[in-house]
Amino acid sequence: MDVYVARQPIFDKQMTVFGYELLYRRGTANNFYEGHDDDSSTVDVIYNAFLVMQFKELTEGTKAFINFSGALIEKGIPYLLPKETIVIELLETVASTDNIIEECKKLRGQGYTIALDDFTFNESQMALLEIADIVKVEFQLIPHDIQHKLIAKYGHKIKFIAEKIETREEFHQAIKIGFDYFQGYFFSKPVILTGKEIKNLSPNLIQIIGELNKPEPRFDIVSGLIERDLGLSYKLLKLANSIHYATSQVFTSIGDAVVRLGIEELRRWIYLLMMRSIGSIENRELIKTSIIRAKLMELLAIEMGFGPKSYEFFLTGMFSSIDVLLNREMEDILEELLLSVDVCEALMGYHSDMRLILNNILIFERANWDKWEVVQLKNIDKCISKEKFMDLYFEAIVWTMDMNVT
């Protein structure tokens, strides 16, 4: 399934890109906002930018401006995102209630940047000036003398962005008035970018959030629910190794990643996933095959004496077709997931015991009987007969059915 995010650059006076505003788009046909709900539109943008697309490439190392409603601010959704690289842009509909002011102060205290979108000088917005780092003003809408007075009064502590600059003359006028940054069709229209998403096979999201909301949630139960879902497993590992959680640690299991994120972070992300419509499942059979392959890899590993590393075999099987599902290069995907060297090398096709077992499974799945042999590895006394292999294969199918991933 293709997903979309539009980005529109914001420039400084030297025409250097300061950041990109990330915008909701339903497709490539219409380059304008077609959403009906601010909350779900923002959730889509966050979901697509961080869990489907390549955030670093999307922003090219600059700031990402993301719109937030008052409801999302109060739910703490901004804390999911890296404070170093995002700007929390409060929609013009956000009222300056005591609760909103307090939440924004907390965000600023944690190092987040707050911007006010489409500032119009009405009473509901004025109180927000005291907690704003950046103010965006629609250049053609507000009289220029009022803009000049606003910048003269607050310019020492707030940066101002002139929005909807459409001509070179307006650009120069905005510079004279005192604006710091500029955005509009004169520079660039929003560019729509496309990414390909893996749909969650069996979301289990209600079960997961139910466990996370218990007084003493069990990480093993949460991990078990996630690891049986290819889409969730991919997103969790990508999240755990995203720019927000940059680390040199290698995750050898879903459980490691769950513990790394912690209860509060998992709750927020599961809430985010629940808000987003899952829709129809693409490549259902390939996803199901990947899950069966993962369990079969694990069973074969245990049978052949690789028990301590059986979960790495499981991950190798699970992600063995991730490049096909995402329509991306395997090497690029593995850079995001930070799996162990053994798993990465097996997925890249390098010779190893793990890869030999995977190859034999692939041959079996394609019914290339003339190439399929008894599973036997060098320096391993234990070998797997064809009969035993079939027993384990059917065990993997039954496990997959029991786990409701079909």
PyMOL commands that set and color helices and strands:
alter all, ss='L'
color gray80, all
select helices_A, chain A and resi 38-52+55-59+70-74+77-80+98-109+123-131+144-154+168-177+205-212+219-227+230-240+243-245+254-261+263-275+284-303+307-318+322-326+330-337+341-348+353-365+386-402
alter helices_A, ss='H'
color red, helices_A
select strands_A, chain A and resi 2-12+17-24+63-68+86-90+113-116+134-138+159-163+181-182+191-196
alter strands_A, ss='S'
color yellow, strands_A
deselect
rebuild
show_as cartoon
